[in-house]
Amino acid sequence: MPIYEYICNDCGQAFDKLLFSAATTAKVACPHCGSKKTTKQLSTINVGSSTPEPCKACPAPGPTGTCPAGGMCSQF
């Protein structure tokens, strides 16, 4: 079952959704505002690094400037 990344065209919230079929054409509702005006995003792979990267999405990064959630922010 593939996981797809979406962005809401109304509120701008990014989210991902586990779908049972890659061929589904049904619109996915935004979990934040409920709008069905969503757009599937191009997914990229995540390659690990031994050096932590600063998180640009966190409103309050940790003391080392890295994401306190280990890069798994709720903003993604």
TIMI-2910 file (N, C-alpha, C, CB; in pm, 1 decimal, decimal comma, always signed):
<rs>
+----------+----------+----------+----------+----------+----------+----------+----------+----------+----------+----------+----------+------+
!      n_x !      n_y !      n_z !     ca_x !     ca_y !     ca_z !      c_x !      c_y !      c_z !     cb_x !     cb_y !     cb_z ! resn !
+----------+----------+----------+----------+----------+----------+----------+----------+----------+----------+----------+----------+------+
!    +84,2 !   -118,1 !     +0,0 !     +0,0 !     +0,0 !     +0,0 !    +88,3 !   +123,9 !     +0,0 !    -95,6 !     +0,1 !   +121,6 !  Met !
!    +80,0 !   +202,5 !   -103,5 !   +165,5 !   +321,1 !   -112,0 !   +116,7 !   +435,9 !    -24,1 !   +173,8 !   +367,9 !   -255,3 !  Pro !
!   +212,9 !   +515,1 !    +20,4 !   +183,2 !   +637,1 !    +95,1 !   +210,2 !   +753,2 !     +1,3 !   +268,9 !   +648,1 !   +227,5 !  Ile !
!   +111,2 !   +838,8 !    -15,3 !   +122,9 !   +953,9 !   -104,4 !   +127,9 !  +1082,1 !    -22,7 !     +5,5 !   +958,0 !   -204,4 !  Tyr !
!   +201,4 !  +1178,9 !    -72,3 !   +211,5 !  +1310,1 !     -9,5 !   +118,8 !  +1406,7 !    -83,0 !   +358,9 !  +1362,1 !    -10,5 !  Glu !
!    +48,3 !  +1488,1 !     -5,9 !    -46,6 !  +1584,9 !    -60,8 !    -23,4 !  +1721,2 !     +2,6 !   -192,4 !  +1538,6 !    -38,0 !  Tyr !
!    -76,2 !  +1823,6 !    -64,7 !    -82,8 !  +1956,7 !     -7,1 !   -223,5 !  +2009,1 !    -30,5 !    +25,2 !  +2052,2 !    -68,7 !  Ile !
!   -277,8 !  +2076,4 !    +69,7 !   -412,9 !  +2132,2 !    +59,9 !   -404,9 !  +2266,4 !    -11,3 !   -478,3 !  +2147,8 !   +201,0 !  Cys !
!   -486,4 !  +2283,5 !   -114,6 !   -487,7 !  +2408,6 !   -189,7 !   -560,3 !  +2520,3 !   -114,9 !   -552,6 !  +2387,0 !   -324,7 !  Asn !
!   -639,7 !  +2486,0 !    -11,8 !   -711,5 !  +2588,1 !    +64,7 !   -630,5 !  +2640,6 !   +183,0 !   -842,9 !  +2532,1 !   +114,4 !  Asp !
!   -578,9 !  +2547,7 !   +268,4 !   -509,6 !  +2592,4 !   +389,5 !   -357,7 !  +2579,2 !   +381,8 !   -559,7 !  +2514,6 !   +507,5 !  Cys !
!   -305,9 !  +2510,9 !   +278,4 !   -161,8 !  +2498,4 !   +260,9 !    -96,7 !  +2388,7 !   +342,8 !    -97,9 !  +2626,0 !   +294,1 !  Gly !
!   -175,4 !  +2314,1 !   +418,9 !   -121,8 !  +2206,6 !   +502,5 !    -68,9 !  +2091,2 !   +417,6 !   -229,2 !  +2155,7 !   +598,8 !  Gln !
!    +52,2 !  +2044,2 !   +446,3 !   +108,2 !  +1926,6 !   +379,5 !    +77,2 !  +1804,7 !   +465,9 !   +263,4 !  +1941,8 !   +355,8 !  Ala !
!    +43,6 !  +1693,0 !   +402,1 !    +12,9 !  +1570,7 !   +475,9 !    +35,3 !  +1451,0 !   +386,5 !   -131,9 !  +1572,2 !   +528,8 !  Phe !
!    +41,2 !  +1332,0 !   +446,3 !    +52,4 !  +1211,4 !   +365,1 !    -64,2 !  +1118,8 !   +395,6 !   +186,9 !  +1139,8 !   +390,6 !  Asp !
!    -92,2 !  +1031,8 !   +301,3 !   -210,3 !   +945,5 !   +309,6 !   -174,5 !   +806,8 !   +257,8 !   -329,4 !  +1005,5 !   +229,0 !  Lys !
!   -208,6 !   +705,6 !   +335,9 !   -192,5 !   +566,6 !   +295,9 !   -314,0 !   +527,1 !   +214,4 !   -174,5 !   +473,0 !   +419,3 !  Leu !
!   -291,8 !   +486,6 !    +89,5 !   -402,6 !   +449,8 !     +1,8 !   -393,4 !   +302,0 !    -34,5 !   -402,8 !   +537,1 !   -125,8 !  Leu !
!   -506,8 !   +240,3 !    -54,4 !   -512,3 !    +98,2 !    -85,7 !   -481,3 !    +68,8 !   -231,8 !   -647,9 !    +43,7 !    -51,0 !  Phe !
!   -491,0 !   +167,7 !   -317,9 !   -466,5 !   +146,0 !   -459,8 !   -395,3 !   +266,2 !   -518,7 !   -597,8 !   +119,2 !   -534,7 !  Ser !
!   -295,1 !   +239,1 !   -601,5 !   -223,4 !   +348,0 !   -667,9 !   -308,1 !   +411,3 !   -777,3 !    -91,9 !   +297,1 !   -726,6 !  Ala !
!   -410,4 !   +340,0 !   -822,7 !   -493,0 !   +387,6 !   -933,0 !   -614,9 !   +466,5 !   -886,4 !   -537,7 !   +271,2 !  -1016,6 !  Ala !
!   -626,2 !   +494,1 !   -758,1 !   -744,5 !   +565,5 !   -708,6 !   -750,7 !   +706,7 !   -766,6 !   -743,5 !   +571,4 !   -554,5 !  Thr !
!   -868,4 !   +748,4 !   -806,4 !   -887,7 !   +883,4 !   -860,7 !   -971,8 !   +968,9 !   -766,6 !   -954,2 !   +876,8 !   -998,9 !  Thr !
!  -1014,8 !   +911,7 !   -653,7 !  -1095,5 !   +987,1 !   -557,5 !  -1011,6 !  +1098,4 !   -495,1 !  -1151,8 !   +893,3 !   -447,5 !  Ala !
!  -1072,8 !  +1212,5 !   -472,5 !  -1003,7 !  +1323,8 !   -409,4 !   -982,5 !  +1292,9 !   -262,2 !  -1082,7 !  +1455,1 !   -426,8 !  Lys !
!   -866,7 !  +1327,1 !   -210,7 !   -830,8 !  +1304,1 !    -71,4 !   -858,8 !  +1431,6 !     +7,0 !   -681,2 !  +1261,3 !    -57,5 !  Val !
!   -929,1 !  +1419,3 !   +119,2 !   -963,4 !  +1535,1 !   +201,9 !   -847,2 !  +1572,1 !   +294,1 !  -1090,1 !  +1506,5 !   +284,9 !  Ala !
!   -827,7 !  +1700,2 !   +314,6 !   -725,4 !  +1751,3 !   +404,7 !   -765,9 !  +1719,3 !   +548,6 !   -705,2 !  +1904,7 !   +385,1 !  Cys !
!   -677,3 !  +1657,8 !   +627,6 !   -712,1 !  +1627,1 !   +766,6 !   -718,9 !  +1752,0 !   +854,5 !   -611,3 !  +1529,8 !   +824,6 !  Pro !
!   -663,7 !  +1863,3 !   +807,6 !   -662,7 !  +1986,4 !   +886,2 !   -792,0 !  +2066,3 !   +870,9 !   -544,8 !  +2072,2 !   +846,0 !  His !
!   -834,8 !  +2087,5 !   +743,8 !   -953,0 !  +2172,3 !   +721,3 !  -1069,4 !  +2099,2 !   +655,3 !   -914,9 !  +2290,3 !   +636,4 !  Cys !
!  -1044,9 !  +1976,9 !   +604,9 !  -1151,8 !  +1898,7 !   +543,2 !  -1174,3 !  +1924,9 !   +395,0 !  -1277,4 !  +1924,3 !   +615,0 !  Gly !
!  -1100,2 !  +2019,0 !   +338,6 !  -1116,7 !  +2050,6 !   +197,0 !  -1071,9 !  +1934,0 !   +110,1 !  -1038,0 !  +2176,9 !   +160,6 !  Ser !
!  -1140,8 !  +1914,6 !     -1,4 !  -1100,0 !  +1811,8 !    -97,4 !  -1022,1 !  +1872,7 !   -214,1 !  -1222,9 !  +1736,4 !   -149,9 !  Lys !
!   -984,3 !  +1999,3 !   -198,6 !   -900,8 !  +2065,8 !   -299,4 !   -754,8 !  +2039,1 !   -263,8 !   -930,4 !  +2221,1 !   -306,4 !  Lys !
!   -711,4 !  +1916,4 !   -292,0 !   -575,7 !  +1875,0 !   -258,8 !   -500,9 !  +1835,2 !   -385,3 !   -577,3 !  +1758,4 !   -158,1 !  Thr !
!   -369,6 !  +1844,9 !   -379,1 !   -284,4 !  +1810,2 !   -491,8 !   -178,5 !  +1710,9 !   -445,6 !   -218,7 !  +1936,6 !   -552,9 !  Thr !
!   -164,9 !  +1600,5 !   -521,7 !    -62,6 !  +1501,6 !   -491,0 !    +73,3 !  +1561,3 !   -525,7 !    -87,3 !  +1368,2 !   -568,5 !  Lys !
!   +169,4 !  +1545,4 !   -434,9 !   +302,9 !  +1599,2 !   -453,5 !   +398,1 !  +1492,3 !   -505,2 !   +355,1 !  +1657,8 !   -323,0 !  Gln !
!   +505,6 !  +1535,7 !   -564,4 !   +610,0 !  +1445,5 !   -609,0 !   +686,1 !  +1398,5 !   -485,5 !   +705,3 !  +1514,5 !   -712,4 !  Leu !
!   +687,0 !  +1268,7 !   -460,5 !   +756,5 !  +1213,8 !   -345,1 !   +903,7 !  +1193,4 !   -376,4 !   +692,7 !  +1082,0 !   -301,4 !  Ser !
!   +985,3 !  +1214,2 !   -275,9 !  +1128,4 !  +1191,5 !   -289,9 !  +1173,5 !  +1090,6 !   -186,1 !  +1207,1 !  +1323,4 !   -275,7 !  Thr !
!  +1286,3 !  +1028,2 !   -209,8 !  +1337,8 !   +933,5 !   -111,9 !  +1415,6 !  +1009,2 !     -6,4 !  +1426,4 !   +826,0 !   -178,9 !  Ile !
!  +1428,6 !   +950,3 !   +110,9 !  +1501,8 !  +1010,4 !   +221,0 !  +1630,5 !   +931,7 !   +240,5 !  +1416,5 !  +1012,9 !   +351,7 !  Asn !
!  +1742,8 !   +995,5 !   +218,9 !  +1872,1 !   +931,1 !   +236,8 !  +1931,2 !   +980,5 !   +367,3 !  +1967,6 !   +960,0 !   +117,0 !  Val !
!  +1968,8 !   +887,6 !   +455,3 !  +2021,7 !   +922,9 !   +586,6 !  +2157,7 !   +989,9 !   +578,6 !  +2031,1 !   +800,3 !   +672,8 !  Gly !
!  +2192,0 !  +1061,9 !   +682,1 !  +2318,3 !  +1131,5 !   +691,6 !  +2369,0 !  +1120,8 !   +834,0 !  +2304,4 !  +1278,9 !   +648,6 !  Ser !
!  +2498,9 !  +1115,7 !   +851,1 !  +2554,2 !  +1109,9 !   +985,6 !  +2557,0 !  +1247,7 !  +1050,5 !  +2694,4 !  +1050,9 !   +982,3 !  Ser !
!  +2541,8 !  +1353,1 !   +971,4 !  +2538,6 !  +1488,5 !  +1024,1 !  +2395,3 !  +1539,6 !  +1023,1 !  +2630,8 !  +1581,8 !   +942,4 !  Thr !
!  +2340,3 !  +1572,7 !  +1141,7 !  +2201,6 !  +1621,5 !  +1142,7 !  +2188,1 !  +1753,9 !  +1069,2 !  +2151,8 !  +1637,1 !  +1286,2 !  Pro !
!  +2080,8 !  +1766,9 !   +996,6 !  +2051,7 !  +1889,9 !   +923,5 !  +1959,5 !  +1976,5 !  +1007,7 !  +1987,7 !  +1859,4 !   +785,0 !  Glu !
!  +1976,3 !  +2108,2 !  +1003,9 !  +1881,7 !  +2195,1 !  +1075,4 !  +1742,3 !  +2183,0 !  +1014,2 !  +1929,4 !  +2342,9 !  +1071,9 !  Pro !
!  +1643,5 !  +2183,0 !  +1097,6 !  +1505,7 !  +2173,6 !  +1051,5 !  +1454,1 !  +2314,3 !  +1025,5 !  +1415,9 !  +2099,1 !  +1155,2 !  Cys !
!  +1416,6 !  +2342,5 !   +900,4 !  +1370,1 !  +2476,0 !   +864,3 !  +1220,7 !  +2493,5 !   +890,2 !  +1400,7 !  +2504,0 !   +718,3 !  Lys !
!  +1149,7 !  +2382,9 !   +921,4 !  +1006,2 !  +2391,4 !   +940,4 !   +966,7 !  +2410,4 !  +1086,1 !   +940,9 !  +2268,5 !   +886,5 !  Ala !
!  +1055,3 !  +2375,7 !  +1178,4 !  +1021,7 !  +2384,0 !  +1321,1 !  +1018,0 !  +2529,3 !  +1367,3 !  +1123,1 !  +2304,2 !  +1405,5 !  Cys !
!   +913,4 !  +2566,8 !  +1440,7 !   +908,8 !  +2702,7 !  +1492,4 !  +1012,6 !  +2724,1 !  +1602,0 !   +769,6 !  +2734,2 !  +1545,2 !  Pro !
!  +1052,0 !  +2617,6 !  +1673,0 !  +1149,6 !  +2627,3 !  +1781,5 !  +1243,5 !  +2507,8 !  +1775,1 !  +1079,0 !  +2634,4 !  +1919,8 !  Ala !
!  +1348,3 !  +2512,1 !  +1689,2 !  +1439,2 !  +2399,4 !  +1681,0 !  +1508,4 !  +2373,8 !  +1813,8 !  +1541,9 !  +2422,8 !  +1572,6 !  Pro !
!  +1557,7 !  +2253,9 !  +1830,5 !  +1625,1 !  +2213,7 !  +1953,8 !  +1751,1 !  +2294,1 !  +1979,5 !  +1659,1 !  +2066,9 !  +1948,8 !  Gly !
!  +1818,0 !  +2267,7 !  +2094,3 !  +1934,8 !  +2347,4 !  +2132,9 !  +2051,2 !  +2338,1 !  +2033,7 !  +1982,2 !  +2303,9 !  +2268,9 !  Pro !
!  +2060,5 !  +2229,9 !  +1956,4 !  +2168,3 !  +2217,7 !  +1859,4 !  +2127,4 !  +2272,1 !  +1722,9 !  +2211,1 !  +2072,4 !  +1846,8 !  Thr !
!  +2007,2 !  +2327,4 !  +1711,9 !  +1958,7 !  +2380,1 !  +1585,4 !  +1894,3 !  +2273,8 !  +1499,5 !  +2070,8 !  +2444,3 !  +1510,1 !  Gly !
!  +1884,5 !  +2151,5 !  +1552,0 !  +1822,9 !  +2043,7 !  +1476,5 !  +1678,8 !  +2025,1 !  +1520,3 !  +1901,4 !  +1913,4 !  +1493,8 !  Thr !
!  +1607,0 !  +1951,1 !  +1442,9 !  +1466,1 !  +1926,2 !  +1471,2 !  +1452,1 !  +1841,5 !  +1597,9 !  +1397,9 !  +1856,2 !  +1351,3 !  Cys !
!  +1374,3 !  +1885,9 !  +1696,9 !  +1355,8 !  +1806,9 !  +1818,7 !  +1278,5 !  +1677,5 !  +1792,0 !  +1283,0 !  +1889,7 !  +1923,9 !  Pro !
!  +1212,4 !  +1667,6 !  +1677,2 !  +1139,3 !  +1546,2 !  +1643,9 !  +1222,0 !  +1454,2 !  +1555,0 !  +1008,1 !  +1580,9 !  +1575,4 !  Ala !
!  +1350,0 !  +1480,5 !  +1539,8 !  +1436,3 !  +1397,6 !  +1458,2 !  +1407,5 !  +1408,3 !  +1309,2 !  +1423,8 !  +1256,1 !  +1500,9 !  Gly !
!  +1357,0 !  +1523,7 !  +1266,1 !  +1325,6 !  +1544,0 !  +1125,4 !  +1186,0 !  +1497,7 !  +1087,9 !  +1425,7 !  +1473,0 !  +1040,9 !  Gly !
!  +1111,2 !  +1447,3 !  +1183,6 !   +976,9 !  +1396,1 !  +1156,6 !   +872,9 !  +1494,6 !  +1209,5 !   +957,2 !  +1256,1 !  +1220,7 !  Met !
!   +885,7 !  +1617,6 !  +1168,8 !   +795,1 !  +1723,3 !  +1215,9 !   +652,1 !  +1698,4 !  +1169,0 !   +843,0 !  +1860,9 !  +1166,7 !  Cys !
!   +559,6 !  +1748,3 !  +1244,6 !   +419,6 !  +1736,2 !  +1203,9 !   +389,2 !  +1824,4 !  +1083,3 !   +327,2 !  +1772,8 !  +1320,0 !  Ser !
!   +480,9 !  +1916,9 !  +1051,1 !   +459,5 !  +2003,8 !   +936,0 !   +478,3 !  +1929,5 !   +805,5 !   +553,1 !  +2122,3 !   +941,4 !  Gln !
!   +540,2 !  +1811,3 !   +806,8 !   +567,1 !  +1738,0 !   +684,1 !   +461,6 !  +1635,3 !   +658,0 !   +701,8 !  +1672,4 !   +689,7 !  Phe !
+----------+----------+----------+----------+----------+----------+----------+----------+----------+----------+----------+----------+------+
</rs>
